[in-house]
């Protein structure tokens, strides 16, 4: 009589998942502070909600994924940056409401679990969380043959933060004459990879090992540069009253993200000459023959975050951002008009 069918025979190895989790559990626990009551191993993570310094604490949540950047990571064989991508992207999103991040949960999906890839991704998450003071409080590892293609991974994260109701963003103060500050991105971050892959690899016939002119890095290295986190540099600025709104430049680019935080009857005029997009964007545009409007609506084009601020305070805010290690500049202004962005 033949042996019975097992879960491993069906393509799911529970033991491998447990071994991989044990490997990174120490790094995960390093993200815990005194507010974490329980994390790994429970059916839910417990976090002590003690916000004594706030008069009206409001929880802010967001969920997102790194999209098809995972395919480029597989082509290069380097996955650790994906962990930084999902944490930093999520933290930037709730920063737009003025929130301080508290804890993070991840989802890792695959067809067949390879422990080395899993460990790279989760260790990247843990390090990113530690840098931003976030507890990596829980997660889900899903091995689903037949749902994901072989060698594919899916990386998703959910974040919870808090802001005092009186300090939440946008503050409703944006008005014509205010300045727009742009903070540099590290590259594509986590958006536009379907178009970038089509242009570079299918149309251009390039390899991840080819050099990017003017960058001193390969195509793969340029594409995989982790999503930059702006939390540590920007949160201290929100203690003042001169920052009125913050927009994270993700999918939709400058055109679609800035209007999300503008009041009615205001528009933003952006001067493209105020910064130079990194060479990877030029390579994508020229290789794929992509219209400029599509570039600025698909990619961040070198601007990862924008701040709408009091115009008198703007130079001082730029200085503080640069002193904090960012590359910031005034790139435009708020004007009267329809709720939109114009680039000149």
C-alpha positions in Angstrom: 0.0 0.0 0.0 1.4 3.4 -1.0 2.1 6.1 1.6 -0.6 8.8 2.0 -0.4 12.2 0.3 1.2 14.9 2.5 1.1 18.7 2.5 4.7 18.7 1.3 3.7 16.5 -1.6 1.2 19.2 -2.6 4.0 21.8 -2.7 3.8 23.4 0.8 6.6 22.8 3.3 5.5 23.9 6.8 8.8 22.9 8.4 10.8 25.1 6.0 8.5 28.1 6.8 9.1 27.6 10.5 12.9 27.3 10.1 13.0 30.4 8.0 11.0 32.4 10.6 13.3 31.2 13.4 16.2 32.5 11.5 14.9 36.1 11.5 13.0 36.1 14.8 15.9 37.7 16.6 16.0 40.7 14.2 12.2 41.1 14.5 12.3 41.2 18.3 15.0 43.9 18.1 12.2 46.2 16.7 10.1 45.8 19.8 9.8 48.6 22.4 8.0 48.6 25.8 4.7 49.1 24.1 4.8 45.6 22.4 3.2 43.1 24.7 3.4 40.1 22.3 4.4 39.6 18.8 5.8 36.5 17.1 3.9 33.3 17.7 0.6 34.6 18.8 -2.6 34.7 16.8 -2.4 38.5 17.0 0.1 41.1 18.0 -0.5 43.1 21.2 0.5 46.8 21.3 -0.1 49.0 24.4 -2.0 52.1 23.2 -0.6 54.7 25.6 -0.5 58.1 24.0 -0.6 60.2 27.1 1.0 63.2 25.5 -1.8 63.5 23.0 -5.2 65.1 23.7 -7.0 63.3 20.9 -4.9 60.5 19.5 -6.1 59.3 16.0 -4.9 56.0 14.5 -3.7 56.2 10.9 -3.5 53.1 8.8 -2.3 52.1 5.3 -1.6 49.0 3.3 0.4 48.6 0.1 2.7 46.3 -1.9 6.0 46.6 -3.8 4.4 45.4 -7.0 6.5 44.1 -9.9 9.7 45.4 -8.4 9.9 41.8 -7.1 10.5 40.6 -10.7 13.6 42.8 -11.0 14.8 41.5 -7.6 14.5 38.0 -8.9 16.4 38.9 -12.1 19.3 40.3 -10.0 19.0 37.7 -7.2 18.9 40.4 -4.5 15.8 40.7 -2.4 16.8 42.4 0.8 15.9 45.9 -0.5 12.3 44.8 -0.9 11.9 44.8 2.9 13.1 48.4 3.0 10.8 49.3 0.2 7.6 48.1 1.8 8.3 49.6 5.2 9.5 52.9 4.0 6.8 53.3 1.4 4.1 52.6 4.1 5.7 55.0 6.6 5.8 57.8 4.0 2.2 57.3 3.2 1.0 57.9 6.8 3.5 60.7 7.2 1.2 62.6 4.8 -1.4 62.6 7.6 1.3 63.8 10.1 1.4 60.3 11.7 4.2 58.8 13.7 4.5 55.1 12.8 3.9 52.6 15.6 3.8 49.0 14.2 3.9 47.1 11.0 2.6 43.8 9.7 3.8 42.0 6.5 2.5 39.5 4.0 5.0 37.3 2.1 3.5 35.2 -0.7 5.2 32.7 -3.0 4.7 29.5 -4.9 7.5 27.6 -3.1 9.2 29.0 -0.1 13.0 29.5 -0.5 14.3 30.3 3.0 17.2 32.5 1.8 14.9 34.8 -0.2 12.4 35.0 2.7 15.2 35.8 5.2 16.5 38.6 2.9 13.1 40.2 2.6 12.2 40.0 6.3 15.6 41.0 7.6 15.3 44.1 5.4 11.9 44.8 6.9 13.3 44.4 10.4 16.2 46.8 9.8 14.0 49.4 8.1 11.5 49.2 11.1 14.4 49.6 13.6 15.7 52.7 11.8 12.2 54.3 12.0 11.2 53.2 15.5 8.5 50.8 14.2 7.7 47.4 15.8 7.5 44.6 13.3 4.7 43.0 15.3 3.4 40.3 13.0 3.1 38.8 9.5 1.8 36.1 7.3 3.9 33.7 5.1 1.8 32.1 2.4 3.1 29.3 0.2 0.5 28.9 -2.6 1.6 26.7 -5.5 -0.8 27.2 -8.4 -1.6 30.8 -7.3 1.9 32.3 -7.7 4.2 31.3 -10.6 7.4 29.4 -9.7 10.1 31.6 -8.3 7.7 34.6 -7.8 7.3 36.4 -4.5 4.7 39.0 -3.4 5.5 41.5 -0.7 2.8 43.5 1.1 2.7 45.5 4.3 0.2 47.2 6.6 1.2 50.0 8.9 -0.5 51.7 11.9 0.6 55.1 13.2 -0.8 57.8 15.4 -1.3 61.6 15.3 -2.9 64.1 17.6 -6.1 65.3 15.9 -5.1 68.9 16.3 -1.8 68.2 14.4 -3.1 66.0 11.6 -2.3 66.8 7.9 -3.3 68.4 5.6 -4.0 71.4 7.9 -6.4 73.3 5.6 -4.0 76.3 5.4 -2.6 75.8 1.9 -3.2 79.0 -0.1 -1.8 80.8 -3.1 1.7 82.0 -2.6 2.8 79.1 -0.5 6.0 77.3 -1.5 6.4 73.7 -2.7 9.4 71.9 -1.5 10.6 68.7 -3.2 12.7 66.1 -1.5 14.8 63.9 -3.7 14.0 60.2 -4.2 16.6 57.4 -4.5 15.2 56.3 -7.8 12.0 54.6 -8.9 11.1 53.7 -5.3 8.2 51.2 -5.7 6.2 52.5 -8.7 6.3 52.2 -12.5 8.2 49.0 -12.7 5.8 47.4 -15.3 6.6 50.3 -17.7 10.3 50.3 -16.8 10.7 46.6 -17.4 8.9 46.8 -20.7 11.0 49.7 -21.9 14.4 48.5 -20.7 14.2 44.7 -21.1 11.6 44.1 -23.8 12.0 47.1 -26.1 15.6 48.0 -25.3 16.9 44.5 -24.9 19.0 45.5 -21.9 20.2 43.3 -19.1 20.2 44.0 -15.4 24.0 43.8 -15.7 24.3 46.6 -18.2 25.7 49.9 -17.0 23.6 53.0 -16.7 25.3 56.0 -18.5 26.2 58.7 -16.0 25.3 56.7 -12.9 28.2 54.3 -12.3 25.8 51.5 -11.6 24.1 48.7 -13.4 20.5 48.7 -14.6 19.6 46.2 -11.8 21.4 48.3 -9.1 19.6 51.5 -10.2 16.2 49.9 -10.3 16.6 48.2 -7.0 17.7 51.2 -4.9 15.4 51.0 -1.9 12.5 53.4 -1.4 13.7 56.3 0.7 12.1 57.0 4.1 11.4 60.6 5.0 9.9 60.1 8.4 12.9 61.0 10.6 13.7 64.2 8.7 10.1 65.4 8.2 8.3 64.6 11.5 10.3 67.1 13.6 9.2 69.8 11.1 5.6 69.1 11.8 5.9 70.4 15.3 5.9 73.9 13.8 3.0 75.4 12.1 4.7 76.2 8.8 4.2 72.8 7.0 0.6 72.7 5.7 0.5 69.6 3.6 2.7 66.6 2.6 2.3 64.5 -0.6 4.1 61.2 -1.2 4.9 60.9 -4.9 4.0 57.4 -5.7 1.9 55.9 -8.6 0.5 58.8 -10.6 3.6 60.9 -10.1 3.5 64.6 -9.3 0.3 65.1 -11.4 -2.0 62.8 -9.4 -0.5 62.8 -5.9 -0.2 66.5 -5.0 -3.9 67.4 -5.8 -4.9 64.8 -3.1 -3.8 67.3 -0.4 -4.8 70.6 -2.1 -7.9 72.5 -1.1 -10.4 73.4 -3.8 -9.5 76.4 -6.1 -5.8 75.9 -5.7 -3.2 74.5 -8.0 0.5 73.8 -7.9 2.9 75.1 -10.5 6.1 73.0 -10.6 9.4 74.1 -12.3 11.1 71.1 -13.9 14.4 73.0 -14.0 14.5 73.1 -10.2 16.0 69.6 -10.1 17.6 67.0 -12.4 16.0 63.6 -12.6 18.4 60.7 -11.9 19.9 59.1 -15.1 17.8 55.9 -14.7 14.7 57.9 -15.7 16.4 59.3 -18.8 17.4 55.8 -19.8 13.9 54.5 -19.4 12.4 57.4 -21.4 14.9 57.2 -24.3 14.9 53.4 -24.5 11.1 53.1 -24.5 10.5 56.4 -26.5 8.0 57.3 -23.7 6.2 60.7 -23.9 7.3 63.1 -21.2 3.7 63.4 -19.7 3.7 59.6 -19.2 7.0 59.7 -17.5 5.8 62.3 -15.0 2.5 60.5 -14.4 4.1 57.1 -14.0 7.3 57.8 -12.1 8.4 60.2 -9.3 11.1 61.5 -11.6 13.5 62.2 -8.7 11.1 63.8 -6.2 9.9 61.4 -3.5 8.0 63.8 -1.3 6.6 67.3 -1.5 5.8 69.7 1.2 3.4 72.7 0.9 4.8 75.3 3.3 4.6 79.0 4.3 6.7 80.8 1.7 8.6 82.9 4.3 9.6 79.8 6.2 10.5 77.7 3.1 14.3 78.5 3.0 14.7 77.5 6.6 12.8 74.3 6.1 14.9 73.4 3.1 18.0 74.0 5.2 16.8 71.8 8.0 15.9 69.0 5.6 19.4 69.2 4.0 21.0 69.2 7.4 19.0 66.0 8.2 20.6 64.3 5.3 18.0 64.8 2.6 18.4 66.7 -0.7 15.6 69.3 -0.8 14.8 72.4 -2.8 11.9 74.7 -3.6 10.5 73.4 -6.8 7.2 75.4 -7.2 4.4 77.4 -5.7 0.7 77.2 -4.9 -1.5 79.4 -7.1 -5.2 80.1 -7.6 -6.9 77.8 -10.0 -8.4 74.3 -10.5 -7.2 71.5 -8.2 -4.3 70.3 -10.4 -0.6 70.3 -11.0 1.1 72.0 -13.9 4.7 71.4 -14.9 6.6 74.2 -16.7 
